Amino acid sequence: MTRRMVVVCLASFVLVASIFTFSANPALAENTLKIGAIWGLSGPGSNVMVVKKDGALLAADWINSKGGVTVGGKKYMIEVLVEDNRNTSEGCVSAATKLVHGQKVKFVTGMVVPFQYEAVQTVTEPNKVLLVIAKAAYLTPKTPYSFSCSHSLMAPYPGVYGFLREAYPSVKTIGFTVNDEPGSQAITAFGRDIAKAHGLELLSSVVHPFAAKDFYPVWTKVLREKPDAVDVGINLPDSLAANIRQGRELGFKGPIISCAPCDPNTVLNMIGKDLATDFIFAGFDPHSPEAPPMLKEIMKIWADKYKKPFDLDMHEGWSSIWTLVQAIEKAQSIDPTAVMKTWEKMDTVQTPWGTGRMGGAKTFGVKHMVIDLSPITRLQNGKVEFVRWYKVELP
């Protein structure tokens, strides 16, 4: 073989190999859609936020495995750019600034704590970047580029209180513990209204620091009024569990309620089986026979990717990516303004729980919140007990 023929053969081999390599990796062959994801990966409550981040990455992998996002005949592979907000307002602004001005992203997701997404909105809104909040407490027309991929934290309260009155008819008075965070205080105020509507006598609301771990002083004040039941409001899972455990340790025997959507198994383990009883909240056991088909599929791919026990707290991270992608494909555009205008006209969107409805137009002034079913669960005698599905109404 001549030298010229060798060179030609080698060149052909390289060309063919590059074609096969390129075709075998769809991510290289397609465009990239960058989506920012801001989570509190350090600081108070970081353990649960890491789980939500994992959920977002899992959703992106799942969507990419099905061909990515199709817009205008083009395929886009999702790249999730994760930033740690350190669970502080300053960290939120820093993370959003890096993503919007440094990475030039047009879509940002993440967060469940009001002061955090409000800080991010100071960057996303003026730059017309669409923000998908994992679970907003409320929305407002003043932030038109913000959506919530799941119903507000306060939305399950009517269902929680309904079951409280049904299961514990002797309860006449109710006390409250509340975070010193504005969003949490707004949620507790709503809870007090629901409690009053159910004919309960309202006792004091005892305020404690955000992400607190020491609740003994709080319960000492609560117990002075001898409540029949106590509403512990909304909290990060570890703080929620500490609150309940310490109340039981100080001798409170009545029902405790919360609108928190935490994984029941996680909270149960944190409280301890010996003290986990008569606690009603908006969590759901993913291993329940009541688990929707999509949630079962997510659990399988979670096990395949992470090789660790499934944690339901991931679902808000998953939904923040998945609902956004549905809106992008419906709009057939990657322009945030076009997606925003399309999304607020959509009536339904798919969620891990099934088909969700878009709502909030009357409640918040913007139809920017995904409304789906809310589970009502009780921890009773150290076991997780599914109560019912509650149909959330947020017109």
C-alpha positions as CSV (number, residue, x, y, z in Angstrom):
1,M,0.0,0.0,0.0
2,T,1.4,3.4,-1.0
3,R,1.8,6.2,1.5
4,R,-0.9,8.2,-0.3
5,M,-3.4,5.3,0.1
6,V,-2.5,4.9,3.8
7,V,-3.2,8.6,4.4
8,V,-6.5,8.4,2.5
9,C,-7.6,5.3,4.5
10,L,-6.7,6.9,7.8
11,A,-8.6,10.1,6.9
12,S,-11.6,8.0,6.0
13,F,-11.4,6.1,9.2
14,V,-11.3,9.3,11.3
15,L,-14.2,10.7,9.3
16,V,-16.4,7.6,9.8
17,A,-15.5,7.3,13.4
18,S,-16.4,11.0,14.1
19,I,-19.7,10.5,12.4
20,F,-20.6,7.5,14.5
21,T,-19.4,9.2,17.7
22,F,-21.4,12.3,16.9
23,S,-24.5,10.3,16.1
24,A,-24.2,8.2,19.2
25,N,-24.3,11.2,21.5
26,P,-27.5,13.2,20.9
27,A,-26.4,15.9,23.3
28,L,-23.5,16.7,20.9
29,A,-25.8,16.7,17.9
30,E,-28.4,19.1,19.3
31,N,-28.8,22.6,20.7
32,T,-28.5,23.2,24.4
33,L,-31.2,24.8,26.6
34,K,-29.6,26.1,29.7
35,I,-31.9,26.3,32.8
36,G,-30.7,27.7,36.1
37,A,-31.5,25.9,39.3
38,I,-31.1,27.8,42.6
39,W,-31.2,25.7,45.8
40,G,-29.9,26.1,49.4
41,L,-27.2,23.5,49.2
42,S,-25.5,24.8,52.3
43,G,-26.7,26.4,55.5
44,P,-30.0,25.6,57.4
45,G,-32.2,23.1,55.7
46,S,-29.7,22.2,53.1
47,N,-30.3,18.5,53.5
48,V,-33.8,18.7,52.0
49,M,-32.7,21.2,49.3
50,V,-30.1,18.8,48.1
51,V,-32.9,16.3,47.5
52,K,-34.9,18.8,45.5
53,K,-31.8,19.6,43.4
54,D,-31.4,15.9,42.7
55,G,-35.0,15.9,41.6
56,A,-34.4,18.7,39.1
57,L,-31.4,16.9,37.6
58,L,-33.3,13.7,37.4
59,A,-36.1,15.4,35.4
60,A,-33.6,16.9,33.0
61,D,-32.0,13.4,32.4
62,W,-35.5,11.9,31.9
63,I,-36.5,14.6,29.4
64,N,-33.2,14.3,27.5
65,S,-33.5,10.5,27.3
66,K,-36.8,11.0,25.5
67,G,-35.2,13.4,22.9
68,G,-35.1,16.6,24.8
69,V,-37.2,19.7,24.1
70,T,-38.6,20.2,20.6
71,V,-39.1,23.9,19.5
72,G,-39.6,24.9,16.0
73,G,-38.4,21.6,14.6
74,K,-35.2,21.8,16.6
75,K,-34.1,19.5,19.4
76,Y,-32.7,21.0,22.6
77,M,-30.9,19.0,25.2
78,I,-31.4,20.5,28.8
79,E,-28.4,21.5,30.8
80,V,-29.2,22.4,34.4
81,L,-26.8,25.0,35.9
82,V,-27.0,24.6,39.7
83,E,-26.2,27.4,42.1
84,D,-26.1,27.4,45.9
85,N,-28.0,30.3,47.5
86,R,-26.6,29.3,51.0
87,N,-30.2,29.7,52.3
88,T,-29.6,33.5,52.6
89,S,-31.1,36.5,50.7
90,E,-27.6,37.6,49.7
91,G,-26.8,34.2,48.4
92,C,-30.0,34.2,46.3
93,V,-29.1,37.5,44.7
94,S,-25.6,36.3,44.0
95,A,-26.7,33.1,42.5
96,A,-29.4,34.8,40.3
97,T,-26.9,37.4,39.2
98,K,-24.3,34.8,38.1
99,L,-26.9,32.8,36.2
100,V,-28.7,35.8,34.5
101,H,-25.7,38.0,33.8
102,G,-22.9,35.5,33.7
103,Q,-24.4,32.4,32.2
104,K,-27.1,34.4,30.2
105,V,-29.8,32.0,31.2
106,K,-33.4,32.9,30.3
107,F,-35.1,30.4,32.7
108,V,-34.4,29.9,36.4
109,T,-36.0,27.4,38.8
110,G,-35.9,26.4,42.4
111,M,-36.7,27.5,46.0
112,V,-39.7,27.1,48.3
113,V,-38.9,29.8,50.9
114,P,-40.6,33.2,50.2
115,F,-37.7,35.4,51.2
116,Q,-35.4,33.4,48.9
117,Y,-37.5,33.6,45.7
118,E,-38.3,37.2,46.5
119,A,-34.6,38.0,46.5
120,V,-34.1,36.2,43.2
121,Q,-37.1,38.1,41.6
122,T,-35.1,41.3,42.1
123,V,-32.8,39.9,39.4
124,T,-35.1,37.9,37.2
125,E,-38.1,40.2,36.9
126,P,-36.3,43.4,35.5
127,N,-34.3,41.2,33.1
128,K,-37.5,39.4,31.9
129,V,-36.1,36.0,32.9
130,L,-38.8,33.4,33.6
131,L,-38.7,32.1,37.2
132,V,-40.3,28.8,38.1
133,I,-40.6,28.7,41.9
134,A,-40.8,25.1,43.2
135,K,-43.6,26.0,45.7
136,A,-44.6,29.6,46.1
137,A,-46.6,30.7,49.1
138,Y,-48.2,33.4,47.0
139,L,-47.8,35.2,43.7
140,T,-48.5,38.8,42.5
141,P,-49.2,40.7,39.2
142,K,-46.1,42.8,40.1
143,T,-43.9,39.7,39.2
144,P,-45.3,38.6,35.9
145,Y,-42.3,36.4,35.0
146,S,-42.8,34.2,38.0
147,F,-44.7,30.9,38.2
148,S,-45.2,28.3,40.8
149,C,-44.9,24.6,39.6
150,S,-47.1,23.4,42.6
151,H,-49.8,24.9,44.6
152,S,-49.0,27.3,47.5
153,L,-47.9,26.0,50.9
154,M,-51.1,27.2,52.5
155,A,-53.4,25.5,50.0
156,P,-53.9,22.2,51.9
157,Y,-54.9,23.9,55.1
158,P,-58.7,23.5,54.6
159,G,-58.2,19.8,54.1
160,V,-56.0,19.5,57.1
161,Y,-58.4,21.3,59.4
162,G,-61.3,19.4,57.9
163,F,-59.8,16.1,59.0
164,L,-58.8,17.5,62.4
165,R,-62.4,18.4,63.2
166,E,-63.6,15.1,61.8
167,A,-61.1,12.9,63.7
168,Y,-60.9,14.9,66.9
169,P,-64.3,16.4,67.6
170,S,-63.4,17.2,71.2
171,V,-60.8,19.8,70.1
172,K,-62.1,23.3,71.0
173,T,-58.9,25.4,71.3
174,I,-55.8,25.6,69.2
175,G,-52.4,27.2,69.7
176,F,-49.8,28.1,67.1
177,T,-46.0,28.2,66.6
178,V,-44.7,30.3,63.7
179,N,-41.4,31.1,61.9
180,D,-40.2,34.7,62.1
181,E,-40.2,34.7,58.3
182,P,-42.8,36.8,56.5
183,G,-44.1,34.1,54.2
184,S,-44.5,31.7,57.1
185,Q,-46.3,34.3,59.1
186,A,-48.7,34.9,56.2
187,I,-49.3,31.1,56.0
188,T,-50.1,30.9,59.8
189,A,-52.4,33.9,59.4
190,F,-54.3,32.0,56.8
191,G,-54.3,28.9,59.0
192,R,-55.8,31.0,61.9
193,D,-58.6,32.1,59.5
194,I,-59.4,28.5,58.6
195,A,-59.3,27.4,62.2
196,K,-61.8,30.2,63.1
197,A,-64.1,29.2,60.3
198,H,-64.1,25.7,61.8
199,G,-65.3,27.2,65.1
200,L,-62.1,26.8,67.0
201,E,-61.0,29.2,69.7
202,L,-57.7,30.7,68.6
203,L,-54.9,31.0,71.2
204,S,-51.6,32.8,70.9
205,S,-49.1,32.5,68.0
206,V,-45.6,31.9,69.5
207,V,-42.9,33.1,67.1
208,H,-39.5,31.3,66.8
209,P,-36.5,31.9,64.5
210,F,-36.3,30.5,61.0
211,A,-34.8,27.0,60.9
212,A,-34.8,26.8,64.7
213,K,-33.8,23.6,66.5
214,D,-34.6,24.5,70.1
215,F,-38.4,24.6,70.6
216,Y,-38.5,23.9,74.3
217,P,-39.0,27.7,75.2
218,V,-41.6,27.9,72.4
219,W,-43.6,25.0,73.8
220,T,-43.3,26.2,77.4
221,K,-45.2,29.3,76.2
222,V,-47.7,27.4,74.1
223,L,-48.6,25.0,76.9
224,R,-49.4,27.8,79.4
225,E,-52.6,28.3,77.5
226,K,-53.5,24.6,77.6
227,P,-54.5,24.1,73.9
228,D,-56.4,21.1,72.7
229,A,-54.4,21.1,69.5
230,V,-51.4,23.0,68.1
231,D,-50.7,24.2,64.5
232,V,-47.0,24.3,63.9
233,G,-47.3,26.1,60.6
234,I,-44.7,25.5,57.9
235,N,-41.1,24.6,58.4
236,L,-38.1,22.8,57.0
237,P,-38.3,19.0,57.7
238,D,-35.6,18.9,60.4
239,S,-37.0,21.9,62.2
240,L,-40.6,20.6,61.9
241,A,-39.6,17.3,63.4
242,A,-37.7,18.9,66.2
243,N,-40.7,21.1,66.9
244,I,-43.1,18.1,67.2
245,R,-40.6,15.9,69.1
246,Q,-39.9,18.5,71.7
247,G,-43.6,19.3,72.2
248,R,-44.3,15.6,72.9
249,E,-41.3,15.4,75.2
250,L,-42.8,18.3,77.2
251,G,-46.0,16.3,77.6
252,F,-48.4,17.6,75.0
253,K,-50.8,14.8,74.1
254,G,-53.2,16.5,71.7
255,P,-53.1,16.5,67.8
256,I,-50.5,18.6,66.0
257,I,-51.1,19.8,62.5
258,S,-49.1,21.5,59.7
259,C,-49.5,22.3,56.0
260,A,-46.0,21.1,55.3
261,P,-45.7,18.7,52.3
262,C,-42.7,16.7,53.7
263,D,-42.0,13.1,53.0
264,P,-43.7,11.3,55.9
265,N,-41.0,8.7,56.3
266,T,-38.3,11.3,56.6
267,V,-40.3,13.2,59.3
268,L,-41.2,10.0,61.1
269,N,-37.6,9.0,61.4
270,M,-36.6,12.5,62.6
271,I,-39.3,12.6,65.3
272,G,-38.8,9.0,66.4
273,K,-41.5,6.4,66.3
274,D,-42.3,6.6,70.0
275,L,-43.3,10.2,69.7
276,A,-44.8,10.3,66.2
277,T,-48.5,10.2,66.7
278,D,-51.5,12.4,66.1
279,F,-49.6,14.5,63.6
280,I,-51.7,15.6,60.6
281,F,-50.0,17.3,57.6
282,A,-49.9,17.5,53.7
283,G,-47.1,14.9,53.2
284,F,-47.4,11.6,51.2
285,D,-45.9,8.2,51.5
286,P,-44.6,7.4,48.0
287,H,-44.7,3.7,48.8
288,S,-48.5,3.9,49.4
289,P,-50.8,2.0,47.1
290,E,-52.3,5.4,46.4
291,A,-49.1,6.5,44.6
292,P,-50.0,7.8,41.0
293,P,-48.4,6.1,38.0
294,M,-46.0,8.9,37.2
295,L,-44.7,9.0,40.7
296,K,-44.0,5.2,40.5
297,E,-42.0,5.8,37.3
298,I,-40.0,8.6,38.9
299,M,-39.2,6.3,41.8
300,K,-37.8,3.7,39.5
301,I,-35.5,6.1,37.6
302,W,-34.5,7.7,40.9
303,A,-33.3,4.2,42.1
304,D,-31.5,3.6,38.8
305,K,-29.6,6.9,38.9
306,Y,-28.9,7.6,42.6
307,K,-28.9,4.1,44.1
308,K,-30.3,5.5,47.4
309,P,-33.7,5.5,49.1
310,F,-36.4,7.6,47.4
311,D,-37.3,10.9,49.1
312,L,-40.5,12.6,48.1
313,D,-39.1,16.0,48.8
314,M,-37.5,15.7,45.3
315,H,-40.8,16.2,43.5
316,E,-40.8,20.0,43.6
317,G,-37.3,20.0,41.9
318,W,-38.6,17.6,39.3
319,S,-41.8,19.6,38.7
320,S,-39.9,22.9,38.4
321,I,-38.1,21.5,35.3
322,W,-40.9,19.4,33.8
323,T,-43.7,22.0,34.0
324,L,-41.4,24.6,32.4
325,V,-40.5,22.3,29.5
326,Q,-44.2,21.7,28.9
327,A,-44.8,25.4,28.7
328,I,-41.8,25.9,26.4
329,E,-43.1,23.2,24.0
330,K,-46.6,24.6,24.1
331,A,-45.2,28.1,23.2
332,Q,-42.9,26.6,20.6
333,S,-40.4,29.3,21.7
334,I,-37.4,29.7,24.0
335,D,-38.2,33.4,24.5
336,P,-39.3,33.9,28.2
337,T,-41.9,36.4,27.3
338,A,-43.5,34.1,24.7
339,V,-43.4,31.2,27.2
340,M,-44.9,33.4,30.0
341,K,-47.8,34.5,27.8
342,T,-48.5,31.0,26.6
343,W,-48.2,29.4,30.1
344,E,-50.7,31.8,31.7
345,K,-53.3,30.8,29.0
346,M,-52.8,27.0,29.6
347,D,-55.5,25.2,31.5
348,T,-53.7,22.1,32.5
349,V,-50.1,20.8,33.0
350,Q,-48.8,17.3,33.9
351,T,-47.4,16.8,37.4
352,P,-46.1,13.8,39.4
353,W,-49.6,13.6,40.9
354,G,-51.4,13.5,37.5
355,T,-53.0,16.3,35.5
356,G,-52.8,19.6,37.3
357,R,-54.8,22.8,36.7
358,M,-53.5,26.3,36.2
359,G,-55.0,28.7,38.8
360,G,-54.6,31.7,41.0
361,A,-56.2,34.4,38.7
362,K,-58.7,35.4,41.4
363,T,-56.7,34.5,44.4
364,F,-53.4,36.2,43.4
365,G,-54.3,38.2,40.3
366,V,-52.2,36.0,38.0
367,K,-53.0,32.6,36.6
368,H,-49.4,31.4,37.3
369,M,-49.8,28.6,39.8
370,V,-50.1,24.8,39.1
371,I,-52.9,23.3,41.2
372,D,-52.9,19.6,41.8
373,L,-54.3,17.3,44.4
374,S,-52.9,17.5,47.9
375,P,-52.5,14.4,50.1
376,I,-53.5,14.4,53.7
377,T,-51.5,12.1,55.9
378,R,-51.3,11.3,59.6
379,L,-48.4,9.9,61.6
380,Q,-50.2,7.6,64.1
381,N,-48.5,5.4,66.7
382,G,-45.2,5.5,64.9
383,K,-46.7,4.6,61.5
384,V,-47.6,6.5,58.3
385,E,-51.3,6.6,57.6
386,F,-52.7,7.9,54.4
387,V,-56.0,9.8,55.0
388,R,-57.3,11.1,51.7
389,W,-56.7,13.2,48.7
390,Y,-57.8,16.8,49.0
391,K,-58.9,18.8,45.9
392,V,-57.2,22.1,46.3
393,E,-59.3,25.1,45.2
394,L,-57.3,28.3,44.2
395,P,-59.4,30.0,41.5
